[in-house]
Amino acid sequence: MRFARSKRVLRLKTIDSCFEELKDSRLVEETYTVDEVKEMLDGLQAVVRGEMEIELINTAHTNVLLLRQLFSQAEKFYLRLQSDISELENRELLEQVAEFEKTDFKTSNKVVQEISKPKLAPLNEGGVSELLNKEITRLREENDKLKARLRTLESQAMNALDEKTRAERALKDLKKVQGEKQLATHSQEINNLEDTVTALREDYERSLSANVASQKDLQENLVSAKHELLRVQEQLSLTEKELEKKFQQTAAYRNMKEILTKKNEQIKEIRKRLQRYESDE
């Protein structure tokens, strides 16, 4: 507020100097026309408007930089600040701020008010240490909880390991007992398989001897069948020759043969004629 007040006082002095400069430079005559007065007021208005615009822009930008510093400091400690724009137009609060400014800048009781007035804790190393101490305390509590949980898990793991060891021993004993039982069972099964193989071997030998005898019979039957086939083929050949001889002795065969002979002679004659014509050409 002191900074804003000093800037405001400086800007008001600048505006007063604008009016004084106008008085000293332009108000040198006793009478002025309407146009001259209007020209002087327009010039003064432009100067005052420019000074006020500069002041308002500077005030807005200064407030932005101030808020930026505060929010940046808050972000370092992972704080999230929120602003309510509607409170900036609260007339009651604005009047309280104006009253605070009036009482704060009175020279008579300034020292007393600074002593009795409550102050905010600054964002310095003390604040950082306090936040760090709180964070360290919280981390220590979490560390103690994790250590307790770790001890619990270790005890549970040891119990589980003991149970696993006992289970492995029981499994070994069970495998040993089952192995003896399975060995006796396997021996009985092996004896049964040997008896079965012996019986199958005897059956195979009997069936092999029977197959040898049947194979001899089949070979003999095959030889006799071949002889019979040769005899039938010879009879068929003789019969075919007799039939061909009988066919040649028939009248139809003789007529067909004469016709074929005549046709062959005609063909020979025609070929001779053709050769003669071709030689003439």
C-alpha positions in Angstrom: 0.0 0.0 0.0 2.9 2.4 0.7 4.3 1.6 -2.8 0.9 2.2 -4.4 0.4 5.4 -2.4 3.8 6.8 -3.4 3.1 6.0 -7.1 -0.3 7.6 -6.8 1.1 10.8 -5.2 3.7 11.0 -7.9 1.1 10.7 -10.6 -1.1 13.4 -9.0 1.9 15.7 -8.8 2.4 15.1 -12.6 -1.2 16.1 -13.3 -0.9 19.2 -11.1 2.2 20.1 -13.0 0.3 19.8 -16.3 -2.3 22.4 -15.0 0.5 24.7 -13.8 2.3 24.5 -17.1 -0.9 25.4 -18.9 -1.4 28.4 -16.6 2.1 29.6 -17.0 2.4 29.1 -20.8 -1.1 29.9 -22.1 -2.9 32.1 -19.6 -0.9 35.2 -20.3 -3.8 37.4 -21.6 -6.8 38.8 -20.0 -9.4 37.7 -22.5 -9.7 34.6 -24.7 -12.1 33.6 -27.3 -14.3 30.4 -27.1 -12.1 28.6 -29.7 -8.9 29.4 -27.8 -10.4 28.2 -24.5 -11.6 25.0 -26.2 -8.2 24.4 -27.7 -6.5 24.8 -24.3 -9.0 22.5 -22.6 -8.6 19.9 -25.4 -4.8 19.9 -25.0 -5.1 19.7 -21.3 -7.5 16.8 -21.6 -5.2 14.9 -23.9 -2.3 15.4 -21.5 -4.3 14.4 -18.4 -5.8 11.4 -20.2 -2.4 10.2 -21.2 -1.1 10.5 -17.7 -4.1 8.7 -16.2 -3.9 5.9 -18.8 -0.2 5.4 -18.1 -0.9 5.3 -14.3 -3.8 2.8 -14.7 -1.7 0.5 -17.0 1.3 0.7 -14.7 -1.0 -0.1 -11.7 -2.5 -3.1 -13.5 0.9 -4.5 -14.6 2.4 -3.9 -11.1 -0.5 -5.9 -9.6 0.1 -8.7 -12.1 3.8 -8.9 -11.1 3.0 -8.9 -7.4 0.5 -11.7 -7.8 3.0 -13.6 -10.0 5.6 -13.4 -7.2 3.1 -14.7 -4.6 1.8 -17.5 -6.8 5.4 -18.6 -7.7 6.3 -18.7 -4.0 3.2 -20.7 -3.3 4.0 -23.2 -6.0 7.4 -24.0 -4.5 5.6 -25.3 -1.4 2.9 -27.1 -3.5 0.2 -24.7 -2.5 -2.8 -23.8 -4.8 -4.1 -20.3 -4.3 -7.5 -19.2 -5.6 -8.8 -15.7 -6.2 -12.4 -14.4 -6.2 -12.7 -11.5 -8.6 -16.1 -10.6 -7.3 -14.5 -9.6 -3.9 -12.5 -6.8 -5.7 -15.8 -4.8 -6.1 -17.0 -5.3 -2.6 -17.7 -1.8 -1.3 -17.6 -2.7 2.3 -14.1 -4.3 2.0 -12.9 -1.4 -0.1 -14.0 1.0 2.6 -12.2 -1.0 5.2 -9.1 -0.9 3.1 -9.4 2.9 2.7 -9.9 3.3 6.4 -6.9 1.1 7.1 -4.8 3.2 4.7 -5.9 6.4 6.5 -5.1 5.1 10.0 -1.9 3.4 8.9 -0.3 6.5 7.3 -1.1 8.9 10.2 2.2 10.1 11.5 1.1 10.6 15.1 0.3 7.0 16.0 2.3 5.2 13.3 4.8 3.6 15.7 2.1 2.4 18.1 0.1 0.9 15.3 3.1 -0.9 13.8 3.8 -2.5 17.2 0.2 -3.6 17.9 -0.8 -4.5 14.4 -0.6 -8.2 13.6 1.8 -9.2 10.8 1.9 -12.1 8.5 4.7 -14.6 8.7 7.2 -13.9 5.8 8.0 -16.4 3.2 11.7 -16.8 4.3 13.9 -19.6 5.6 11.8 -20.0 8.8 8.7 -20.9 6.7 10.7 -23.3 4.6 12.2 -24.9 7.7 8.8 -25.3 9.2 7.3 -26.9 6.1 10.4 -29.2 5.8 10.1 -30.2 9.4 6.5 -31.1 8.9 7.4 -33.1 5.8 10.2 -34.9 7.6 7.9 -35.8 10.5 5.3 -37.1 8.0 8.0 -39.1 6.2 9.3 -40.5 9.5 5.8 -41.7 10.5 5.4 -43.3 7.1 8.8 -44.9 7.5 7.9 -46.3 10.9 4.7 -47.7 9.4 6.6 -49.3 6.5 9.1 -50.8 8.9 6.3 -52.3 11.0 4.7 -53.7 7.9 8.1 -55.0 6.7 8.6 -56.9 10.0 5.1 -58.3 9.7 5.8 -59.4 6.1 9.2 -60.9 7.2 7.5 -63.0 9.9 4.9 -64.1 7.5 7.6 -65.0 5.0 9.5 -67.1 7.6 6.3 -68.9 8.5 5.6 -69.6 4.9 9.2 -70.9 4.4 8.8 -73.2 7.4 5.5 -74.5 6.0 7.2 -75.0 2.6 10.0 -77.0 4.2 7.6 -79.3 6.1 5.5 -79.7 3.0 8.6 -80.7 1.0 9.6 -83.3 3.6 6.1 -84.7 3.7 6.1 -84.9 -0.1 9.4 -86.8 -0.1 8.1 -89.3 2.4 5.0 -89.7 0.3 7.0 -90.2 -2.8 9.1 -92.8 -1.1 6.1 -94.8 0.1 4.4 -94.4 -3.3 7.7 -95.5 -5.0 7.8 -98.7 -3.1 4.1 -99.4 -3.9 4.7 -98.5 -7.5 7.8 -100.8 -7.6 5.8 -103.8 -6.5 3.0 -102.9 -8.9 5.5 -102.6 -11.8 7.1 -105.9 -10.9 3.7 -107.6 -11.1 2.9 -105.8 -14.4 6.3 -106.9 -15.8 5.6 -110.6 -15.0 2.2 -110.4 -16.6 3.7 -108.8 -19.7 6.4 -111.5 -19.9 3.6 -114.2 -19.8 1.7 -112.4 -22.4 4.8 -112.1 -24.7 5.5 -115.8 -24.3 2.0 -116.8 -25.2 2.1 -114.4 -28.2 5.4 -115.9 -29.4 4.0 -119.5 -29.2 0.9 -118.4 -31.2 3.1 -116.7 -33.7 5.3 -119.9 -34.2 2.2 -122.0 -34.6 0.7 -119.6 -37.1 4.1 -119.4 -38.9 4.3 -123.2 -39.3 0.7 -123.2 -40.6 1.5 -120.5 -43.1 4.5 -122.4 -44.4 2.3 -125.5 -45.1 -0.4 -123.4 -46.7 2.3 -121.6 -48.8 3.5 -125.0 -50.2 -0.1 -125.9 -51.1 -0.5 -122.6 -52.8 2.7 -123.0 -54.8 1.6 -126.5 -56.0 -1.8 -125.2 -56.9 -0.2 -122.4 -58.8 2.0 -124.7 -60.9 -1.0 -126.9 -61.8 -3.0 -123.8 -62.7 -0.2 -122.6 -65.0 -0.1 -126.0 -66.7 -3.8 -125.9 -67.2 -3.6 -122.4 -68.6 -1.0 -123.4 -71.2 -3.1 -126.3 -72.3 -6.1 -124.1 -72.7 -4.1 -121.5 -74.7 -2.8 -124.3 -77.0 -6.4 -125.5 -77.6 -7.6 -122.0 -78.3 -4.8 -121.5 -80.9 -5.7 -124.7 -82.7 -9.3 -123.9 -82.7 -8.6 -120.4 -84.1 -6.5 -121.8 -87.0 -9.2 -124.4 -87.8 -11.8 -121.6 -87.9 -9.6 -119.4 -90.2 -9.1 -122.4 -92.5 -12.8 -123.1 -92.7 -13.6 -119.4 -93.3 -11.2 -119.3 -96.3 -12.9 -122.2 -97.9 -16.3 -120.5 -97.9 -17.8 -118.9 -101.1 -18.1 -115.5 -99.5 -14.4 -115.4 -98.8 -13.6 -116.4 -102.3 -15.8 -113.7 -103.9 -14.4 -111.1 -101.6 -10.9 -112.1 -102.5 -11.7 -111.8 -106.3 -13.3 -108.4 -105.8 -10.2 -107.2 -104.0 -8.0 -108.5 -106.7 -10.0 -106.7 -109.5 -9.9 -103.5 -107.5 -6.2 -103.7 -107.1 -5.7 -104.2 -110.9 -8.0 -101.2 -111.6 -6.0 -99.0 -109.2 -2.8 -100.0 -110.9 -4.2 -99.1 -114.3 -5.4 -95.8 -113.0 -2.0 -95.0 -111.6 -0.3 -95.8 -114.9 -2.6 -93.4 -116.7 -1.9 -90.7 -114.3 1.8 -91.1 -114.6 1.4 -90.8 -118.4 -0.5 -87.5 -118.2 1.9 -86.1 -115.7 4.9 -86.8 -118.0 3.1 -85.0 -120.9 2.7 -81.9 -118.9 
